C-alpha cells in the first residue's frame, strides 16, 4: 500500500508551507495525512473506485495530488515548494525540536542548509550563541540528529508489519506455496525493524523466487536462488526470502525469529542433551537423524521446554522459566473488550462519535471511551468546558442511536505545568472516565516533571495516565521523570497506566511495562485512534503488552462491560 508514502509527502508539504508562513493549508494537509496513516484500506483501491473525496479531510485538490502520486510516483507541488527553500533546509524539519521557524533562524544566522551542516555547527558550539537557542538546545539538537539517523535505518513496526503481510499474501496466492510466514524481529513484534524476513515452503522454488524478485515494488535484486532471494524495495528496505523443506520449516522459523541470544541458549541446551540444533532441525549429535523440525512446538518440546511465544524470545529469563514450565499465559490478541482512548471531529479526529462507535461495534467491542482533547490543547481544537458539556450530550445521543455498544463520555485532560488539571473537579465528575496526559513542557527538569505528573495522578477523579513517557519512536525522547515514583503514585491512587498502541508511540515500551508490573501497576491498552481505521492499531499495543509479559488479568479493558465500574471512579 502507498498510504504511508502519500501521508509522508503531505506532512512534508505542510511543513514547507508553514516555513513560508502560509496560513490554514498546513493544517489541511496534516489532517489528510492523518487520515491516510490511519487507513487499513489500500489508497489505490479507494482511488480506483472514485472514493477519494469521501475520505475525511480530502477534497478535490488533495484527491488530485493523491492521483498524481499514484500515476507518476511524485507530487509536483512538493518539488515546487522545495525549490523555494534554500539548500536542503527542508531536511532540518526531520530533526526533533526544529520546527520551520527555528530552521529559518539557523539559515539566516549561520547558513545552516543541511543536517550535516547542523551537526557540524552543534559540535562546534555555534548554535548556542544564537539568541533563543542555548547550550541545552544545542545538545537536544545533537540527540535529535542521532534519532533521525536511527529512524532512517529502521522501520516502525506499524510500517513493517503491514508491508510484510502484503508480501506474504502475494506469495500465498500462488498455488505452489504451501506455507508462508514472517520471521525476524517483526514476528517478535519489536518496536522497530531492520530487514524483513519471510519463510516459505513450496513445490516449485525457482518459480517462487522469480515471482518474488519480479514484484512491482522491487527496486533492486541482491540475490536470486532456489533457497534464498534478497531484494531492495523502493522505500529503501531489504526483504529476504528463504525457501525451505517441510520437515525443516519449524526449526528454520524458530531460528530466523531469534533473537540471537535466545537461540544461543537453546543451542547450548541441545548440546548438553547430546543434540545439535540449527535452522535445518534438531538432530542427534552422534548421527544425522532429525528428531524435530517440522514445527516450533516440536523443537521446544524435544528440548524439554514449554513453548515460548515469539514476543518473549529476548533472553529475559524466558528459557529458565520454560524449563520449569512456568511461563505465564500472556494476553492474547483477541482479549480486548473495548478501546479507551480515541478522538473525533470534536477535537483533532476525522470521524464523528457515531462513526467511531459503529466501527468499534463491528470489531466486536462491548464499549469504547471518547477522549477528545481538553481546552489547553489549542492546536488540537481542545474543548472549553461549555463545549465539553455539549460533547457529553452528543455522546449520550450517539449511544442511543448505536445499539449494542456502551459509549463512555471521557476526555484526554492535560496535566498542566503546575500539576493541576485542565478542568475543574466540577467538570471532571461529569465524565464517565477521566484520562490525563502530558502534552507540553517536555524539557522540564526531572524532579519538577515527576512532581507535576504525581500531582495530576493524585486528583480524585483520574483513572488513566495516557502514553506515560511522552515518547515518539526515533523522533522524540521520553521526558525525564522518576518512573518508579510515578508508578508508585499511580498504584496508590488506583490510576491505570495506558499502553498506547499508536505505532509511533508504543508507550509504554516493553521493558517499562514489565518494570511497572513488578511495582504493582495495572494497565489499559488503547489505540489513541483519530479515525475509524486507527482503531485497528490495537494489535500493536497488545504486542507491547505481550513483550512486557502481561497476562489478561493485568489489563483492565479485557474485562466485560459489567465488570468495569469497580475500576473507574466515576463510572456507575
LUMKEKE-238938 format. One line per 10 residues: number of its first residue (from 1); for each residue y, z, x of N, C-alpha, C. Coordinates in steps of 0.05 Angstrom, whole numbers. Layout:
<sites>
NUM = Y/Z/X/Y/Z/X/Y/Z/X; ...
</sites>
This chain:
<sites>
1 = -24/0/17/0/0/0/25/0/18; 46/-13/8/71/-15/23/92/4/12; 84/22/-6/103/41/-18/119/57/3; 104/68/22/117/85/42/136/69/60; 128/44/66/144/27/83/171/21/70; 171/15/44/195/8/30/212/34/26; 199/56/21/214/82/19/229/88/45; 216/83/67/228/88/93/253/70/97; 251/45/88/274/27/90/297/36/73; 291/45/49/312/55/30/325/80/42
11 = 310/97/54/322/121/67/341/112/90; 332/92/105/349/82/127/375/70/116; 373/54/95/397/42/83/416/64/73; 405/85/61/421/107/51/436/120/74; 423/125/96/436/138/120/458/120/131; 452/95/133/472/76/144/497/74/125; 492/73/100/514/72/81/531/98/82; 517/120/86/532/146/89/548/146/114; 537/134/135/552/133/161/577/117/158; 577/98/139/600/81/134/618/92/111
21 = 612/117/104/628/131/83/627/117/56; 605/103/50/602/91/23/593/113/3; 606/114/-19/601/134/-39/579/125/-59; 564/144/-69/544/141/-91/519/125/-84; 523/102/-71/499/85/-65/477/100/-49; 485/116/-29/464/130/-14/445/146/-32; 457/160/-51/440/176/-70/421/159/-86; 431/135/-94/414/117/-109/390/107/-93; 395/100/-68/373/92/-50/353/114/-46; 364/138/-42/346/161/-37/329/168/-61
31 = 341/165/-85/326/171/-109/303/151/-112; 309/125/-107/288/105/-109/266/109/-88; 275/118/-64/256/123/-42/237/146/-50; 247/167/-63/230/189/-71/210/180/-92; 219/162/-110/200/151/-130/178/136/-116; 184/120/-97/164/104/-83/145/122/-67; 156/143/-55/139/161/-39/119/176/-57; 127/182/-82/110/197/-100/90/181/-115; 91/154/-113/74/137/-128/46/135/-116; 26/136/-134/-1/131/-125/-9/102/-131
41 = 6/89/-149/1/61/-156/13/43/-135; 0/21/-128/9/2/-108/34/-12/-117; 55/-12/-102/80/-24/-109/77/-55/-113; 59/-67/-98/54/-95/-101/43/-101/-129; 26/-84/-139/15/-87/-166/37/-84/-187; 54/-64/-183/76/-60/-202/94/-84/-202; 100/-94/-178/118/-117/-176/105/-142/-189; 80/-146/-184/66/-169/-195/65/-169/-225; 65/-145/-237/65/-142/-266/93/-141/-279; 113/-144/-261/141/-144/-271/151/-117/-281
51 = 141/-95/-270/148/-69/-279/166/-53/-260; 178/-66/-241/194/-51/-221/217/-35/-234; 230/-48/-253/254/-34/-264/246/-11/-283; 220/-8/-288/211/14/-304/208/40/-287; 209/36/-260/207/59/-242/233/75/-242; 231/101/-241/255/118/-241/272/112/-217; 298/106/-222/317/101/-201/318/73/-190; 301/55/-202/300/27/-192/312/9/-213; 336/-1/-207/349/-21/-224/344/-49/-214; 358/-68/-225/354/-96/-217/359/-101/-188
61 = 381/-89/-177/388/-94/-149/366/-83/-130; 357/-59/-134/336/-48/-117/309/-61/-121; 304/-69/-146/279/-84/-151/279/-110/-135; 302/-123/-133/305/-148/-117/299/-143/-88; 307/-120/-78/302/-114/-49/273/-108/-45; 260/-95/-64/232/-90/-62/216/-116/-61; 224/-134/-79/211/-160/-80/215/-176/-54; 239/-173/-43/246/-187/-18/228/-177/4; 224/-151/5/207/-140/27/178/-149/23; 168/-148/-2/140/-156/-7/136/-186/0
71 = 157/-202/-2/154/-230/3/158/-237/33; 178/-224/46/186/-231/73/180/-211/94; 174/-186/86/168/-165/105/193/-151/116; 216/-158/105/241/-145/113/262/-145/91; 283/-129/94/305/-128/75/331/-136/90; 342/-158/82/366/-169/96/389/-149/96; 392/-134/75/415/-115/73/413/-94/95; 389/-86/102/385/-66/124/394/-78/150; 387/-103/156/395/-116/180/425/-119/182; 437/-126/159/467/-129/158/481/-102/164
81 = 470/-81/153/482/-54/157/480/-46/187; 457/-52/199/452/-45/227/472/-59/245; 479/-83/238/498/-99/254/526/-86/255; 532/-70/235/558/-57/233/559/-31/248; 536/-22/258/534/3/273/532/-3/302; 547/11/319/546/6/348/519/13/360; 510/-3/379/485/2/394/462/8/375; 447/29/382/424/38/366/431/65/353; 455/66/343/465/91/332/449/101/308; 437/82/294/421/89/271/396/105/279
91 = 387/101/304/365/116/315/370/146/315; 395/154/320/402/182/322/397/197/297; 398/184/274/394/197/249/365/207/245; 347/198/262/320/207/260/315/233/274; 336/243/288/334/268/302/343/291/284; 326/312/282/333/334/265/361/346/272; 377/350/251/403/362/255/426/343/260; 420/318/263/441/298/269/444/280/244; 463/287/228/470/270/205/489/248/213; 497/231/194/515/209/200/541/217/213
101 = 554/239/204/580/247/214/578/256/244; 558/272/250/554/281/277/547/258/296; 531/240/286/524/217/303/549/201/310; 566/197/291/591/182/297/609/197/316; 610/224/314/626/240/333/616/237/361; 589/237/364/578/234/391/584/206/402; 584/186/385/591/159/395/620/158/403; 637/169/386/666/167/391/674/183/416; 661/206/420/670/223/442/657/216/469; 630/211/469/617/206/495/599/181/494
111 = 603/164/475/590/138/473/559/139/472; 549/158/457/520/160/453/511/139/434; 494/120/443/485/98/426/455/97/421; 440/115/434/411/115/430/400/143/435; 374/147/429/361/172/433/359/178/463; 355/158/479/354/162/508/381/172/518; 403/160/508/430/169/515/434/199/507; 424/205/483/427/231/471/413/252/488; 388/246/496/372/265/512/386/269/539; 395/248/552/407/250/578/432/267/576
121 = 449/263/556/474/278/553/468/308/548; 447/313/532/440/341/526/430/355/551; 414/341/566/403/354/591/425/358/612; 446/342/611/468/345/629/489/365/619; 485/376/595/503/396/584/529/384/574; 530/358/568/555/346/560/561/350/530; 539/353/514/543/356/485/556/382/478; 549/403/492/560/430/485/591/431/488; 602/412/504/631/412/509/647/400/486; 632/387/467/646/374/445/651/395/423
131 = 675/395/413/683/414/392/664/412/368; 654/435/359/636/435/336/606/433/343; 600/431/368/572/430/376/563/456/390; 567/459/415/560/484/429/532/483/442; 526/504/457/501/504/472/476/505/454; 477/522/433/454/524/415/448/497/402; 469/484/393/466/457/380/453/438/400; 462/440/425/451/422/446/421/427/449; 413/452/450/385/458/453/369/450/428; 381/453/404/368/444/380/364/414/380
141 = 383/399/391/381/370/393/357/362/411; 354/376/433/331/371/451/304/376/436; 303/398/421/279/403/405/275/381/384; 296/372/372/294/351/352/284/325/364; 293/319/388/283/295/402/253/297/407; 245/321/416/216/325/421/200/322/395; 210/332/373/196/330/348/195/301/338; 217/287/342/219/258/335/198/242/350; 196/247/376/177/231/392/148/238/385; 143/263/378/116/271/369/110/257/343
151 = 130/255/325/126/243/299/120/214/300; 130/200/321/125/171/324/96/166/333; 83/187/345/56/184/355/35/191/334; 42/209/316/22/219/297/31/216/269; 13/207/251/19/204/223/16/230/208; 31/233/187/26/255/168/0/250/154; -14/272/148/-39/269/132/-35/254/107; -12/258/94/-6/244/69/-2/214/71; 2/205/96/4/176/101/-23/166/110; -36/180/128/-61/171/140/-85/170/120
161 = -87/191/103/-110/192/85/-110/170/65; -88/164/51/-88/141/32/-94/114/46; -83/111/71/-88/87/86/-118/84/93; -129/106/102/-158/106/110/-175/100/85; -168/113/63/-183/108/38/-182/79/29; -158/67/32/-155/39/24/-174/21/41; -176/26/66/-193/10/84/-222/15/76; -230/40/72/-257/47/64/-265/33/38; -247/32/18/-253/19/-7/-257/-11/-3; -241/-23/15/-245/-51/21/-273/-56/33
171 = -281/-38/51/-307/-41/63/-329/-37/42; -326/-17/25/-346/-11/5/-349/-34/-16; -329/-50/-18/-330/-73/-37/-349/-95/-27; -357/-93/-2/-376/-113/9/-404/-104/3; -421/-121/-8/-448/-114/-16/-465/-106/8; -458/-115/32/-474/-108/56/-469/-80/66; -447/-67/57/-441/-40/66/-456/-20/48; -472/-3/61/-488/17/46/-472/43/44; -460/52/66/-445/77/66/-420/73/83; -398/85/74/-373/84/90/-359/111/86
181 = -351/123/108/-338/149/107/-315/150/128; -295/167/122/-274/172/140/-283/195/158; -277/193/184/-284/214/203/-259/226/216; -263/238/239/-240/247/255/-224/269/242; -199/272/252/-182/294/242/-173/290/213; -175/265/203/-169/262/174/-190/277/158; -215/275/165/-236/288/150/-233/318/152; -223/328/174/-218/357/176/-192/365/162; -177/345/153/-151/348/139/-131/362/157; -129/354/182/-108/363/200/-81/353/189
191 = -60/367/194/-34/361/182/-22/335/193; -29/328/218/-20/303/230/-44/289/242; -43/263/243/-66/246/251/-58/227/273; -75/223/293/-71/203/313/-83/176/304; -107/171/313/-121/146/304/-138/152/280; -146/131/266/-163/133/242/-192/124/250; -211/141/243/-239/134/249/-254/129/223; -269/107/222/-285/100/198/-313/94/207; -333/104/193/-361/100/200/-375/86/176; -392/66/183/-406/52/162/-435/47/170
201 = -452/44/150/-479/32/155/-480/6/139; -494/-13/150/-494/-40/138/-518/-56/146; -525/-75/130/-547/-93/136/-538/-117/152; -511/-120/155/-500/-143/169/-476/-135/187; -481/-122/210/-459/-112/227/-438/-133/234; -447/-157/241/-428/-177/251/-409/-185/228; -419/-188/204/-402/-195/181/-381/-174/176; -390/-149/176/-372/-126/170/-350/-124/192; -358/-127/217/-338/-126/238/-318/-148/236; -327/-172/229/-309/-195/226/-290/-190/203
211 = -300/-179/181/-283/-173/158/-261/-153/167; -270/-132/181/-252/-110/189/-229/-121/206; -235/-137/226/-214/-146/245/-196/-168/232; -205/-179/209/-190/-200/196/-174/-191/172; -173/-165/167/-157/-155/145/-127/-162/148; -113/-167/127/-85/-177/129/-66/-157/142; -72/-131/142/-54/-112/154/-58/-109/184; -77/-125/196/-82/-123/224/-61/-138/241; -50/-123/260/-30/-135/278/-43/-146/304; -64/-131/313/-76/-138/339/-105/-127/339
221 = -123/-143/351/-151/-135/354/-156/-125/382; -164/-100/385/-170/-90/412/-199/-96/420; -217/-94/400/-245/-99/406/-260/-107/380; -280/-123/383/-296/-132/360/-325/-133/369; -342/-118/356/-371/-119/363/-388/-108/341; -414/-110/344/-433/-102/323/-435/-72/320; -426/-56/340/-427/-27/338/-400/-14/337; -380/-27/348/-353/-15/347/-332/-38/348; -312/-35/330/-289/-52/330/-264/-35/328; -242/-45/340/-217/-29/341/-193/-47/336
231 = -175/-38/318/-152/-55/311/-126/-38/312; -104/-52/315/-78/-40/312/-65/-52/286; -57/-34/268/-45/-42/243/-15/-49/248; -4/-62/228/24/-70/230/43/-46/231; 33/-23/222/50/2/223/47/16/250; 32/3/269/30/14/296/8/34/300; -10/38/280/-31/57/282/-58/44/287; -75/57/303/-101/46/311/-122/56/292; -141/38/285/-164/44/268/-189/35/283; -208/53/286/-234/47/298/-256/47/278
241 = -273/26/278/-295/24/260/-321/26/277; -339/44/268/-365/47/282/-387/40/262; -404/22/270/-426/13/254/-452/27/263; -465/40/244/-487/58/252/-513/52/237; -535/63/247/-560/61/233/-562/84/213; -578/80/192/-580/100/171/-590/127/182; -609/127/200/-621/152/209/-603/167/229; -580/155/237/-562/169/255/-534/174/242; -531/166/217/-505/167/205/-495/196/203; -512/215/195/-503/243/192/-495/255/218
251 = -510/251/239/-503/262/265/-478/249/276; -474/223/271/-450/209/280/-426/219/265; -429/223/239/-407/233/222/-399/261/232; -418/278/238/-412/304/249/-398/302/275; -408/285/293/-396/282/320/-368/272/318; -363/251/303/-337/239/302/-317/254/283; -327/274/269/-309/291/254/-296/312/272; -312/322/291/-302/341/310/-299/369/298; -281/386/310/-265/379/333/-282/381/359; -270/375/381/-285/375/406/-297/402/413
261 = -282/423/410/-292/450/417/-315/458/399; -312/452/373/-334/457/354/-359/443/363; -357/418/371/-380/402/379/-393/412/404; -377/421/423/-388/432/448/-405/456/442; -395/474/425/-411/498/418/-437/490/404; -436/470/387/-461/461/374/-481/450/395; -471/435/414/-489/424/434/-501/446/451; -486/467/456/-496/490/472/-518/505/456; -515/507/430/-535/519/413/-561/502/414; -557/476/413/-580/458/414/-595/461/441
271 = -580/463/463/-593/466/489/-610/491/491; -599/513/480/-613/539/480/-639/537/464; -640/519/445/-664/516/428/-683/494/439; -676/484/463/-693/463/475/-689/436/462; -665/432/451/-658/407/436/-635/393/449; -631/369/441/-608/353/451/-593/341/427; -567/347/425/-551/337/403/-530/317/413; -529/294/399/-509/273/405/-502/259/380; -484/239/382/-477/224/358/-501/208/346; -522/205/362/-546/190/354/-567/207/339
281 = -563/233/340/-582/251/326/-588/276/342; -606/292/330/-615/317/343/-644/311/352; -649/314/378/-675/306/390/-688/330/404; -714/329/406/-728/348/423/-723/340/452; -716/360/468/-708/354/495/-730/343/512; -755/351/505/-778/342/521/-787/314/514; -776/303/493/-784/276/486/-761/261/472; -767/240/459/-747/223/446/-748/225/416; -763/245/405/-766/246/376/-741/258/363; -730/243/344/-706/252/329/-716/270/307
291 = -705/294/306/-714/313/285/-692/317/263; -669/306/268/-647/307/248/-626/286/254; -612/277/234/-591/257/239/-582/242/215; -599/241/194/-591/225/171/-568/237/155; -566/264/156/-544/278/143/-533/300/160; -508/308/155/-497/330/170/-512/356/163; -518/360/137/-531/384/128/-557/388/143; -571/366/148/-596/367/162/-592/377/191; -571/367/204/-565/374/231/-559/404/233; -541/414/216/-534/442/217/-559/460/211
301 = -575/452/192/-598/468/184/-618/470/207; -624/447/221/-643/447/243/-633/464/266; -606/467/269/-595/484/290/-594/513/282; -602/519/257/-603/547/248/-576/556/237; -559/538/229/-532/545/219/-529/539/190; -513/555/177/-503/549/150/-486/524/152; -486/507/131/-469/483/132/-439/491/134; -424/478/151/-396/484/155/-379/461/145; -361/468/126/-344/447/115/-326/435/136; -320/409/135/-304/396/156/-277/410/162
311 = -264/421/141/-238/433/146/-239/458/163; -263/470/166/-266/494/181/-275/489/210; -280/464/217/-291/458/244/-270/457/265; -259/480/272/-237/482/291/-243/502/313; -268/511/315/-275/532/335/-258/557/331; -256/566/306/-241/590/300/-260/612/289; -284/613/300/-303/634/292/-323/624/271; -320/599/263/-338/589/241/-367/587/250; -372/581/275/-400/577/284/-414/604/285; -401/625/295/-414/651/296/-421/661/268
321 = -403/656/249/-408/664/221/-430/648/209; -431/622/215/-451/604/204/-479/612/214; -481/622/239/-506/631/249/-517/655/234; -498/671/221/-506/694/205/-505/688/175; -500/663/169/-498/654/141/-477/670/126; -454/674/139/-432/690/127/-406/675/123; -406/649/124/-382/634/118/-377/635/88; -353/644/80/-347/646/51/-346/618/38; -350/618/12/-346/593/-3/-316/588/-7; -306/569/7/-277/564/6/-269/549/-20
331 = -244/551/-26/-234/539/-51/-241/509/-52; -248/500/-76/-255/472/-80/-232/455/-89; -234/429/-86/-212/411/-94/-208/409/-124; -228/419/-139/-225/418/-168/-220/445/-181; -212/465/-165/-210/492/-175/-182/499/-187; -162/483/-183/-135/489/-192/-133/484/-222; -121/504/-236/-118/502/-265/-90/493/-274; -70/494/-255/-43/487/-262/-25/486/-237; -3/472/-240/15/467/-218/41/484/-224; 49/500/-204/70/520/-209/97/514/-195
341 = 100/489/-184/126/481/-176/129/451/-179; 150/443/-194/156/414/-197/185/411/-207; 196/387/-205/224/383/-211/226/359/-230; 247/360/-247/251/339/-267/280/328/-264; 287/311/-283/314/300/-283/336/321/-286; 328/345/-294/347/366/-297/359/375/-270; 345/369/-248/357/373/-221/354/347/-205; 335/347/-186/333/323/-169/307/308/-173; 293/312/-195/269/297/-201/275/271/-215; 254/255/-220/259/228/-232/246/225/-260
351 = 231/246/-269/219/245/-295/229/268/-313; 223/266/-339/231/287/-357/210/309/-358; 217/331/-370/197/353/-373/173/343/-388; 177/328/-410/155/318/-426/137/299/-410; 149/282/-395/134/263/-379/116/277/-358; 128/298/-345/112/314/-326/89/328/-340; 95/339/-364/74/353/-378/51/335/-387; 58/312/-397/37/292/-405/20/285/-382; 32/280/-359/17/272/-335/-1/295/-325; 10/319/-326/-6/343/-317/-30/347/-336
361 = -25/344/-362/-46/347/-381/-69/327/-376; -61/302/-369/-81/281/-364/-98/288/-339; -88/305/-322/-102/314/-298/-120/338/-304; -120/347/-329/-137/369/-337/-126/396/-333; -100/398/-328/-87/424/-324/-84/439/-350; -86/466/-348/-81/483/-372/-52/491/-374; -37/490/-352/-10/499/-352/5/487/-328; 32/486/-331/49/478/-309/75/495/-310; 90/495/-289/115/510/-288/137/492/-279; 158/490/-295/181/474/-288/201/490/-271
371 = 206/481/-248/222/497/-229/246/481/-217; 263/472/-235/286/457/-225/305/476/-210; 322/464/-194/338/479/-175/360/497/-188; 366/518/-174/388/537/-183/415/526/-174; 436/540/-182/463/529/-181/474/524/-153; 464/538/-133/475/534/-106/467/508/-94; 445/496/-104/436/471/-93/451/447/-106; 476/445/-98/494/424/-109/483/396/-104; 473/392/-79/463/366/-71/438/358/-88; 424/378/-99/401/373/-116/406/376/-145
381 = 432/375/-152/440/378/-181/431/404/-193; 434/426/-177/426/452/-186/440/461/-212; 426/477/-227/435/485/-254/452/510/-255; 476/509/-266/491/533/-271/478/548/-294; 484/574/-297/470/590/-318/470/578/-346; 493/566/-354/494/555/-381/475/531/-384; 473/515/-363/455/492/-364/426/501/-362; 421/523/-347/394/534/-345/384/543/-372; 401/555/-388/393/565/-414/385/541/-433; 400/519/-431/394/495/-446/367/483/-436
391 = 363/485/-410/339/475/-397/315/490/-409; 317/517/-411/295/533/-422/289/524/-451; 310/519/-466/306/510/-494/292/483/-494; 299/465/-475/287/439/-474/257/441/-467; 250/460/-450/222/465/-443/207/475/-467; 218/493/-482/205/503/-506/200/480/-526; 219/463/-528/216/440/-546/194/421/-537; 194/415/-511/173/398/-499/145/409/-503; 143/436/-501/117/449/-504/106/445/-532; 124/444/-551/115/440/-579/106/411/-583
401 = 118/392/-568/113/364/-571/87/355/-556; 82/369/-534/58/362/-518/37/383/-523; 19/379/-540/-1/398/-548/-22/400/-526; -33/424/-523/-56/428/-505/-49/435/-476; -24/441/-470/-17/450/-443/7/469/-446; 6/491/-432/28/510/-432/49/502/-411; 74/502/-419/96/494/-400/113/519/-396; 112/530/-372/128/553/-365/156/546/-358; 175/561/-368/203/558/-360/208/574/-335; 214/560/-314/218/573/-288/242/560/-274
411 = 247/568/-249/268/555/-233/262/561/-204; 271/543/-187/270/548/-158/297/560/-150; 297/587/-147/321/602/-144/327/607/-114; 351/599/-106/358/603/-78/361/633/-71; 350/640/-47/357/666/-35/382/661/-19; 404/672/-26/430/666/-13/431/681/14; 451/674/30/453/684/57/453/714/59; 463/728/38/464/757/39/439/770/27; 419/754/19/394/764/8/394/767/-22; 417/762/-34/418/763/-64/407/737/-75
421 = 401/737/-101/390/712/-113/412/697/-127; 407/672/-133/427/653/-143/433/657/-173; 417/673/-186/422/680/-214/421/711/-217; 435/721/-236/435/750/-242/408/758/-255; 402/783/-255/378/793/-267/377/787/-297; 400/786/-310/401/780/-338/392/751/-344; 397/734/-325/387/706/-327/358/704/-319; 350/717/-297/323/716/-287/302/726/-307; 309/746/-322/290/758/-341/284/739/-364; 299/718/-367/294/698/-388/273/677/-380
431 = 267/677/-354/247/657/-344/219/669/-346; 200/651/-350/172/660/-351/162/667/-323; 169/651/-303/161/655/-276/185/651/-258; 190/668/-238/213/665/-220/202/659/-192; 210/635/-182/203/628/-155/229/627/-138; 227/634/-113/250/635/-95/245/619/-70; 267/609/-58/266/593/-34/290/597/-16; 286/589/9/308/587/28/315/557/30; 340/550/24/349/522/25/373/518/43; 382/539/56/407/537/72/406/558/95
441 = 424/554/114/425/574/136/400/576/152; 388/553/158/362/553/173/365/564/201; 389/563/212/393/572/240/400/602/242; 398/616/220/404/645/220/387/660/240; 398/680/253/383/696/273/358/708/260; 338/712/275/312/722/265/314/747/249; 328/767/259/330/793/246/344/790/219; 366/774/219/382/770/194/366/754/174; 351/733/183/335/717/165/313/734/153; 300/751/169/279/768/159/290/787/137
451 = 313/799/142/325/817/123/333/802/98; 344/778/101/352/761/78/328/755/60; 306/746/72/282/740/56/271/765/43; 268/786/58/257/811/47/273/821/23; 300/820/26/317/828/4/312/812/-21; 309/785/-18/304/768/-40/277/774/-54; 257/780/-37/230/785/-48/228/812/-62; 247/829/-57/247/856/-69/259/856/-97; 271/834/-106/281/832/-133/258/836/-153; 262/852/-173/240/859/-192/229/836/-208
461 = 243/814/-209/234/791/-225/218/770/-209; 219/771/-182/209/750/-165/178/749/-165; 167/725/-169/138/722/-170/126/706/-146; 141/685/-137/130/667/-117/152/661/-96; 143/661/-71/161/653/-49/152/625/-41; 169/605/-46/162/577/-41/165/569/-11; 149/549/-3/150/538/24/162/559/44; 146/580/50/157/604/63/169/601/90; 162/580/106/174/578/133/196/556/134; 199/540/113/220/521/112/217/496/129
471 = 193/492/140/189/470/159/187/443/145; 194/422/160/186/395/154/171/385/179; 147/376/175/130/370/198/143/347/215; 145/353/241/157/334/260/186/328/255; 199/342/237/227/337/231/244/362/232; 234/384/222/249/409/223/230/432/228; 237/448/249/220/470/256/224/493/235; 204/511/234/207/534/216/231/551/224; 244/563/205/266/582/213/253/607/225; 268/620/241/258/644/255/258/668/236
481 = 235/681/235/233/706/219/210/722/229; 209/747/221/186/764/227/165/759/205; 147/742/210/128/733/190/112/756/179; 103/773/196/86/796/187/102/814/168; 127/819/175/143/837/158/149/823/131; 153/797/131/158/783/106/133/784/88; 110/779/100/85/780/85/80/808/74; 85/828/90/81/856/81/100/862/57; 124/852/59/143/856/37/134/842/12; 123/818/15/113/802/-8/90/817/-21
491 = 71/827/-5/48/842/-15/57/867/-30; 75/882/-18/85/907/-31/98/902/-57; 112/879/-60/127/873/-84/112/853/-103; 87/849/-97/70/832/-114/81/804/-117; 90/793/-94/101/765/-94/80/748/-80; 73/726/-93/53/707/-83/66/687/-64; 52/680/-42/62/660/-23/52/633/-32; 71/614/-33/64/587/-40/53/572/-16; 33/555/-22/24/534/-3/35/509/-15; 55/498/-2/69/474/-13/54/449/-5
501 = 46/433/-24/28/410/-19/42/385/-10; 69/385/-11/83/361/-2/75/354/27; 65/330/31/54/322/58/74/327/81; 100/326/75/120/331/96/123/360/102; 115/378/84/118/406/88/91/420/96; 71/418/78/46/433/82/52/461/92; 67/475/76/79/501/83/71/521/62; 54/539/69/46/549/95/26/531/109; 27/532/137/7/518/152/-18/535/154; -40/523/162/-67/535/161/-68/562/176
511 = -58/563/201/-60/588/216/-45/611/203; -22/605/191/-6/626/178/-19/634/151; -33/616/138/-48/623/114/-69/644/121; -83/639/142/-104/657/150/-93/685/158; -70/684/172/-57/709/180/-47/725/156; -35/710/137/-24/723/113/-47/735/96; -70/721/95/-93/732/80/-102/758/93; -103/759/119/-111/783/133/-92/806/127; -67/800/121/-47/820/115/-47/828/86; -65/816/70/-68/824/42/-54/806/22
521 = -43/783/31/-28/766/12/-46/751/-6; -35/743/-29/-48/722/-45/-29/699/-48; -39/677/-60/-25/651/-57/-24/636/-83; -6/617/-84/-6/596/-104/-6/569/-88; -17/548/-100/-16/522/-88/-1/504/-108; 21/492/-99/37/475/-117/46/450/-102; 53/430/-118/59/404/-106/89/401/-99; 107/416/-113/136/411/-109/142/382/-117; 127/372/-137/130/344/-145/157/338/-156; 168/314/-149/193/305/-160/189/281/-178
531 = 164/274/-184/157/252/-201/129/257/-211; 120/242/-232/93/246/-242/72/239/-221; 78/219/-204/59/212/-183/57/234/-162; 79/249/-158/79/270/-139/59/292/-145; 51/294/-171/32/315/-179/5/311/-165; 0/286/-156/-26/280/-144/-28/290/-115; -7/302/-105/-7/312/-77/-22/339/-75; -31/350/-98/-44/376/-98/-66/379/-77; -81/357/-72/-103/359/-54/-95/366/-26; -70/360/-18/-62/366/9/-57/396/12
541 = -47/409/-8/-44/438/-7/-71/452/-8; -89/442/-24/-116/453/-25/-129/450/2; -125/427/15/-136/423/42/-126/444/62; -100/451/61/-89/472/78/-102/499/72; -105/504/46/-118/529/37/-147/531/48; -161/509/47/-188/508/58/-188/512/88; -170/500/102/-167/504/131/-159/533/137; -146/546/118/-138/574/122/-159/593/112; -183/583/105/-206/600/97/-202/614/70; -185/603/53/-181/616/27/-204/610/8
551 = -211/630/-8/-230/626/-29/-215/622/-56; -230/615/-76/-218/611/-103/-204/636/-112; -215/659/-105/-203/685/-114/-176/690/-101; -170/679/-78/-145/683/-63/-122/668/-76; -127/649/-93/-106/631/-103/-102/636/-133; -78/645/-140/-72/654/-168/-76/631/-188; -68/607/-181/-69/585/-201/-97/572/-203; -117/586/-194/-145/579/-201/-153/594/-226; -136/614/-235/-141/629/-259/-136/613/-284; -149/621/-305/-145/608/-331/-118/617/-342
561 = -108/602/-362/-83/609/-375/-84/638/-386; -106/645/-397/-109/672/-409/-106/694/-388; -114/689/-363/-113/709/-342/-86/713/-329; -68/693/-333/-43/692/-317/-23/716/-320; -19/726/-345/2/746/-348/0/770/-329; -23/777/-321/-26/801/-303/-15/795/-275; -9/769/-269/0/762/-242/30/755/-241; 43/753/-264/71/746/-264/87/766/-281; 110/775/-270/124/799/-280/136/795/-308; 147/771/-313/160/766/-339/141/754/-360
571 = 118/745/-351/101/729/-369/86/746/-389; 87/737/-413/74/750/-436/51/733/-446
</sites>
